[in-house]
Amino acid sequence: MTRFLRQQLKAAGLLEEHTPNPELKQVERLDDMAGMTKCWACVNAVPSADGSRGCPWSRGLHPVPGWHAEKDEKTGSYLVVGCPQFVADCKA
């Protein structure tokens, strides 16, 4: 997500800031992604038809074994700060 889009979503009241749980194991974050799920910058976020991309979460909403994530009880989704299947998407 670009800074411009993030600013537009915030201005429209469609994006809430998220404060991660300080007790979570902290891992490296992408500089521009603080407070946003790492999945948004991962090539596995959108599974491919041939199965070459994807992860348990993007394929079937199952948590990825070994990820470091905080569940958002309001949405039922997760803020992922570390994932063993993360592959940086150079377009993000």
C-alpha positions in Angstrom: 0.0 0.0 0.0 1.4 3.3 -1.0 1.6 6.3 1.4 -0.8 8.2 -0.8 -3.4 5.5 -0.6 -2.9 5.1 3.1 -3.4 8.8 3.6 -6.6 8.8 1.5 -8.0 5.8 3.5 -7.1 7.6 6.8 -8.8 10.8 5.6 -11.9 8.9 4.6 -12.0 7.2 8.1 -11.5 3.7 6.5 -8.1 2.9 8.0 -7.4 2.6 11.7 -3.9 2.8 13.2 -2.9 -0.4 14.9 -0.6 -0.6 17.9 1.1 -4.1 18.0 1.1 -6.0 21.2 4.5 -5.2 22.9 4.7 -8.8 24.2 4.9 -10.2 20.7 8.3 -11.2 19.5 9.5 -8.3 17.5 11.0 -9.0 14.1 12.3 -6.9 11.2 9.6 -4.8 9.5 9.6 -3.2 6.2 10.4 0.5 6.7 7.2 1.7 5.1 5.0 -1.1 6.6 5.0 -0.3 10.4 1.6 -1.1 11.8 0.5 -2.9 8.6 0.5 -6.6 8.0 3.7 -7.9 6.3 1.4 -9.9 3.9 0.6 -6.8 1.9 4.2 -6.7 0.6 4.5 -10.5 0.0 4.3 -12.3 -3.3 2.5 -15.1 -1.5 -0.4 -12.8 -0.5 -2.2 -13.8 -3.8 -2.1 -17.5 -4.6 -1.5 -18.5 -8.2 -3.6 -21.0 -10.1 -0.6 -23.2 -10.7 0.3 -23.3 -7.0 3.7 -21.6 -7.3 2.6 -18.7 -5.0 0.4 -18.6 -2.0 0.5 -19.6 1.7 -2.0 -21.3 4.1 -3.5 -17.9 4.9 -4.0 -16.7 1.3 -5.2 -20.1 0.1 -7.6 -21.0 3.0 -7.4 -18.5 5.9 -5.4 -20.9 8.0 -2.6 -19.3 10.1 0.9 -19.9 8.7 2.9 -22.2 11.0 5.8 -20.2 12.6 4.5 -16.7 11.8 4.5 -13.9 14.4 1.1 -12.3 14.3 -1.5 -10.6 16.5 -5.2 -11.5 16.0 -7.6 -8.6 15.6 -10.7 -9.8 17.5 -12.8 -7.2 15.8 -12.1 -8.3 12.2 -10.9 -11.9 12.9 -7.8 -11.2 10.8 -4.2 -10.9 11.8 -1.4 -8.3 11.9 1.6 -10.3 10.7 5.0 -9.0 11.7 7.1 -12.0 10.8 6.5 -15.0 8.6 8.7 -17.9 7.4 7.0 -17.9 4.0 7.5 -14.2 3.4 9.0 -13.3 0.0 9.3 -9.6 -0.6 7.2 -8.3 -3.6 9.5 -5.8 -5.3 6.3 -4.0 -6.6 5.1 -3.3 -3.1 
